[in-house]
Amino acid sequence: MTAATDRKADPMAGTGGAGASVAETGRPLLSTVLVCEAVVIALAIPVAISVLDVSAGLAGGVCGGLAVLCLLLPGLLRRPWSVPVGTALQAAIFLTGFLVPTMFFLGVLFGALWWTALRMARRAAAAAAANSVENDAENGGAAPGA
Protein backbone atom coordinates (compact mmCIF):
# COMPACT_ATOMS: atom_id res chain seq x y z
CA MET A 1 0.00 0.00 0.00
CA THR A 2 1.27 3.50 -0.84
CA ALA A 3 1.11 6.54 1.42
CA ALA A 4 -1.79 7.93 -0.61
CA THR A 5 -3.68 4.64 -0.28
CA ASP A 6 -2.94 4.58 3.45
CA ARG A 7 -4.49 8.03 3.82
CA LYS A 8 -7.60 6.90 1.93
CA ALA A 9 -7.84 3.76 4.06
CA ASP A 10 -7.39 5.69 7.31
CA PRO A 11 -9.33 8.97 7.19
CA MET A 12 -7.72 10.07 10.47
CA ALA A 13 -4.15 9.82 9.15
CA GLY A 14 -2.59 13.16 8.33
CA THR A 15 -5.63 15.21 9.26
CA GLY A 16 -5.09 15.87 12.93
CA GLY A 17 -6.53 12.51 13.96
CA ALA A 18 -5.01 9.82 16.11
CA GLY A 19 -1.26 9.78 15.81
CA ALA A 20 -1.10 13.23 14.25
CA SER A 21 1.79 15.42 15.30
CA VAL A 22 1.26 18.49 17.45
CA ALA A 23 2.49 20.69 14.60
CA GLU A 24 0.02 19.09 12.20
CA THR A 25 -2.89 19.37 14.61
CA GLY A 26 -2.10 22.96 15.56
CA ARG A 27 -0.95 24.14 12.14
CA PRO A 28 -3.68 26.76 11.63
CA LEU A 29 -3.16 28.39 15.00
CA LEU A 30 0.65 28.15 14.92
CA SER A 31 0.65 29.63 11.42
CA THR A 32 -1.52 32.52 12.55
CA VAL A 33 0.88 33.32 15.39
CA LEU A 34 3.87 33.25 13.03
CA VAL A 35 2.27 35.44 10.35
CA CYS A 36 1.15 38.04 12.90
CA GLU A 37 4.66 37.98 14.35
CA ALA A 38 6.13 38.62 10.91
CA VAL A 39 4.02 41.76 10.56
CA VAL A 40 5.02 43.06 14.00
CA ILE A 41 8.72 42.36 13.45
CA ALA A 42 8.66 44.01 10.03
CA LEU A 43 7.06 47.07 11.60
CA ALA A 44 9.87 47.17 14.17
CA ILE A 45 12.40 47.92 11.39
CA PRO A 46 11.41 51.57 10.77
CA VAL A 47 11.06 52.14 14.51
CA ALA A 48 14.58 50.86 15.10
CA ILE A 49 16.01 52.99 12.28
CA SER A 50 14.20 56.31 12.72
CA VAL A 51 13.42 56.45 16.42
CA LEU A 52 16.23 54.46 18.02
CA ASP A 53 19.03 55.25 15.52
CA VAL A 54 19.87 51.60 14.83
CA SER A 55 21.73 51.17 11.55
CA ALA A 56 19.49 50.25 8.63
CA GLY A 57 21.59 47.20 7.78
CA LEU A 58 21.41 45.81 11.29
CA ALA A 59 17.69 46.47 11.74
CA GLY A 60 16.80 45.21 8.28
CA GLY A 61 19.04 42.19 8.53
CA VAL A 62 17.95 41.02 11.96
CA CYS A 63 14.27 41.99 11.97
CA GLY A 64 13.80 41.40 8.25
CA GLY A 65 15.45 37.99 8.46
CA LEU A 66 13.26 36.96 11.38
CA ALA A 67 10.15 38.24 9.59
CA VAL A 68 11.02 36.13 6.54
CA LEU A 69 11.55 33.07 8.76
CA CYS A 70 8.16 33.71 10.36
CA LEU A 71 6.59 33.71 6.89
CA LEU A 72 8.41 30.57 5.72
CA LEU A 73 7.87 28.40 8.81
CA PRO A 74 4.08 27.96 8.44
CA GLY A 75 4.71 26.12 5.19
CA LEU A 76 7.14 23.82 6.96
CA LEU A 77 4.96 22.91 9.94
CA ARG A 78 4.50 19.40 8.57
CA ARG A 79 8.13 18.66 9.30
CA PRO A 80 9.01 17.07 12.66
CA TRP A 81 11.64 19.73 13.41
CA SER A 82 9.31 22.69 12.82
CA VAL A 83 8.02 23.12 16.38
CA PRO A 84 11.52 23.27 17.95
CA VAL A 85 12.58 25.72 15.22
CA GLY A 86 9.47 27.81 15.92
CA THR A 87 10.26 27.79 19.62
CA ALA A 88 13.83 28.91 18.94
CA LEU A 89 12.40 31.62 16.69
CA GLN A 90 10.33 32.85 19.62
CA ALA A 91 13.51 33.23 21.67
CA ALA A 92 15.23 35.08 18.81
CA ILE A 93 12.29 37.45 18.53
CA PHE A 94 12.45 38.15 22.25
CA LEU A 95 16.14 38.99 21.82
CA THR A 96 15.30 41.67 19.24
CA GLY A 97 14.38 43.67 22.32
CA PHE A 98 18.05 44.67 22.41
CA LEU A 99 17.39 46.61 19.18
CA VAL A 100 13.86 47.79 19.97
CA PRO A 101 13.07 47.55 23.70
CA THR A 102 9.34 47.16 23.08
CA MET A 103 10.14 43.83 21.43
CA PHE A 104 10.94 42.38 24.86
CA PHE A 105 7.27 42.80 25.76
CA LEU A 106 6.05 41.68 22.33
CA GLY A 107 8.44 38.72 22.40
CA VAL A 108 6.92 37.56 25.69
CA LEU A 109 3.43 38.12 24.30
CA PHE A 110 4.07 36.11 21.14
CA GLY A 111 5.94 33.46 23.11
CA ALA A 112 2.84 33.05 25.29
CA LEU A 113 0.66 32.79 22.17
CA TRP A 114 3.04 30.15 20.74
CA TRP A 115 2.95 28.17 23.98
CA THR A 116 -0.86 28.41 24.11
CA ALA A 117 -1.15 27.23 20.50
CA LEU A 118 1.10 24.24 21.25
CA ARG A 119 -0.88 23.41 24.38
CA MET A 120 -4.19 23.57 22.50
CA ALA A 121 -2.76 21.40 19.71
CA ARG A 122 -1.62 18.77 22.23
CA ARG A 123 -5.09 18.73 23.77
CA ALA A 124 -6.73 18.41 20.35
CA ALA A 125 -4.39 15.56 19.37
CA ALA A 126 -5.11 13.78 22.64
CA ALA A 127 -8.86 14.23 22.16
CA ALA A 128 -8.64 12.91 18.61
CA ALA A 129 -6.67 9.89 19.80
CA ALA A 130 -9.21 9.20 22.55
CA ASN A 131 -12.04 9.56 20.04
CA SER A 132 -10.29 7.15 17.68
CA VAL A 133 -9.88 4.58 20.46
CA GLU A 134 -13.53 5.04 21.43
CA ASN A 135 -14.66 4.57 17.81
CA ASP A 136 -12.52 1.45 17.47
CA ALA A 137 -14.10 0.01 20.61
CA GLU A 138 -17.62 0.78 19.34
CA ASN A 139 -16.89 -0.79 15.95
CA GLY A 140 -15.32 -3.86 17.50
CA GLY A 141 -11.92 -2.91 16.13
CA ALA A 142 -13.17 -2.82 12.54
CA ALA A 143 -12.32 0.15 10.35
CA PRO A 144 -15.22 2.55 9.69
CA GLY A 145 -17.12 1.65 6.55
CA ALA A 146 -15.64 -1.87 6.43
Contacts in CASP RR format, 6 or more apart in sequence:
PFRMAT RR
TARGET T0000
AUTHOR 0000-0000-0000
METHOD contacts of the structure
MODEL  1
MTAATDRKADPMAGTGGAGASVAETGRPLLSTVLVCEAVVIALAIPVAIS
VLDVSAGLAGGVCGGLAVLCLLLPGLLRRPWSVPVGTALQAAIFLTGFLV
PTMFFLGVLFGALWWTALRMARRAAAAAAANSVENDAENGGAAPGA
1 9 0 8 1.000
6 13 0 8 1.000
7 13 0 8 1.000
7 14 0 8 1.000
9 143 0 8 1.000
10 143 0 8 1.000
11 144 0 8 1.000
12 18 0 8 1.000
12 19 0 8 1.000
12 20 0 8 1.000
12 128 0 8 1.000
12 132 0 8 1.000
13 19 0 8 1.000
13 20 0 8 1.000
14 20 0 8 1.000
14 24 0 8 1.000
16 24 0 8 1.000
16 25 0 8 1.000
16 124 0 8 1.000
16 125 0 8 1.000
16 128 0 8 1.000
17 25 0 8 1.000
17 125 0 8 1.000
17 128 0 8 1.000
17 129 0 8 1.000
17 132 0 8 1.000
18 128 0 8 1.000
18 129 0 8 1.000
18 131 0 8 1.000
18 132 0 8 1.000
18 133 0 8 1.000
19 125 0 8 1.000
19 128 0 8 1.000
19 129 0 8 1.000
20 125 0 8 1.000
20 128 0 8 1.000
21 80 0 8 1.000
21 125 0 8 1.000
22 83 0 8 1.000
22 118 0 8 1.000
22 121 0 8 1.000
22 122 0 8 1.000
22 125 0 8 1.000
23 30 0 8 1.000
23 77 0 8 1.000
23 78 0 8 1.000
23 79 0 8 1.000
23 80 0 8 1.000
23 82 0 8 1.000
23 83 0 8 1.000
23 121 0 8 1.000
24 77 0 8 1.000
24 78 0 8 1.000
25 121 0 8 1.000
25 122 0 8 1.000
25 124 0 8 1.000
25 125 0 8 1.000
25 128 0 8 1.000
26 77 0 8 1.000
26 117 0 8 1.000
26 118 0 8 1.000
26 120 0 8 1.000
26 121 0 8 1.000
26 124 0 8 1.000
27 74 0 8 1.000
27 77 0 8 1.000
27 78 0 8 1.000
29 117 0 8 1.000
29 120 0 8 1.000
29 121 0 8 1.000
30 74 0 8 1.000
30 77 0 8 1.000
30 83 0 8 1.000
30 114 0 8 1.000
30 117 0 8 1.000
30 118 0 8 1.000
30 121 0 8 1.000
31 74 0 8 1.000
31 75 0 8 1.000
31 77 0 8 1.000
32 117 0 8 1.000
33 110 0 8 1.000
33 113 0 8 1.000
33 114 0 8 1.000
33 117 0 8 1.000
34 70 0 8 1.000
34 71 0 8 1.000
34 73 0 8 1.000
34 74 0 8 1.000
34 86 0 8 1.000
34 89 0 8 1.000
35 70 0 8 1.000
35 71 0 8 1.000
35 74 0 8 1.000
36 110 0 8 1.000
37 67 0 8 1.000
37 70 0 8 1.000
37 93 0 8 1.000
37 110 0 8 1.000
38 67 0 8 1.000
38 68 0 8 1.000
38 70 0 8 1.000
38 71 0 8 1.000
39 67 0 8 1.000
40 106 0 8 1.000
40 110 0 8 1.000
41 63 0 8 1.000
41 64 0 8 1.000
41 66 0 8 1.000
41 67 0 8 1.000
41 70 0 8 1.000
41 93 0 8 1.000
41 96 0 8 1.000
41 103 0 8 1.000
42 63 0 8 1.000
42 64 0 8 1.000
42 67 0 8 1.000
44 59 0 8 1.000
44 63 0 8 1.000
44 96 0 8 1.000
44 99 0 8 1.000
44 100 0 8 1.000
44 102 0 8 1.000
44 103 0 8 1.000
45 59 0 8 1.000
45 60 0 8 1.000
45 63 0 8 1.000
45 64 0 8 1.000
47 100 0 8 1.000
47 102 0 8 1.000
48 54 0 8 1.000
48 58 0 8 1.000
48 59 0 8 1.000
48 60 0 8 1.000
48 63 0 8 1.000
48 99 0 8 1.000
48 100 0 8 1.000
49 55 0 8 1.000
49 56 0 8 1.000
49 59 0 8 1.000
52 99 0 8 1.000
52 100 0 8 1.000
54 99 0 8 1.000
54 100 0 8 1.000
58 99 0 8 1.000
59 99 0 8 1.000
62 96 0 8 1.000
62 99 0 8 1.000
63 96 0 8 1.000
63 99 0 8 1.000
63 100 0 8 1.000
66 89 0 8 1.000
66 92 0 8 1.000
66 93 0 8 1.000
66 96 0 8 1.000
69 89 0 8 1.000
70 89 0 8 1.000
70 93 0 8 1.000
73 82 0 8 1.000
73 85 0 8 1.000
73 86 0 8 1.000
73 89 0 8 1.000
76 82 0 8 1.000
76 85 0 8 1.000
77 83 0 8 1.000
83 118 0 8 1.000
86 114 0 8 1.000
87 114 0 8 1.000
90 107 0 8 1.000
90 110 0 8 1.000
90 111 0 8 1.000
90 114 0 8 1.000
93 103 0 8 1.000
93 106 0 8 1.000
93 107 0 8 1.000
93 110 0 8 1.000
93 111 0 8 1.000
94 103 0 8 1.000
94 104 0 8 1.000
94 107 0 8 1.000
94 108 0 8 1.000
94 111 0 8 1.000
96 103 0 8 1.000
96 107 0 8 1.000
97 103 0 8 1.000
97 104 0 8 1.000
97 107 0 8 1.000
135 144 0 8 1.000
END
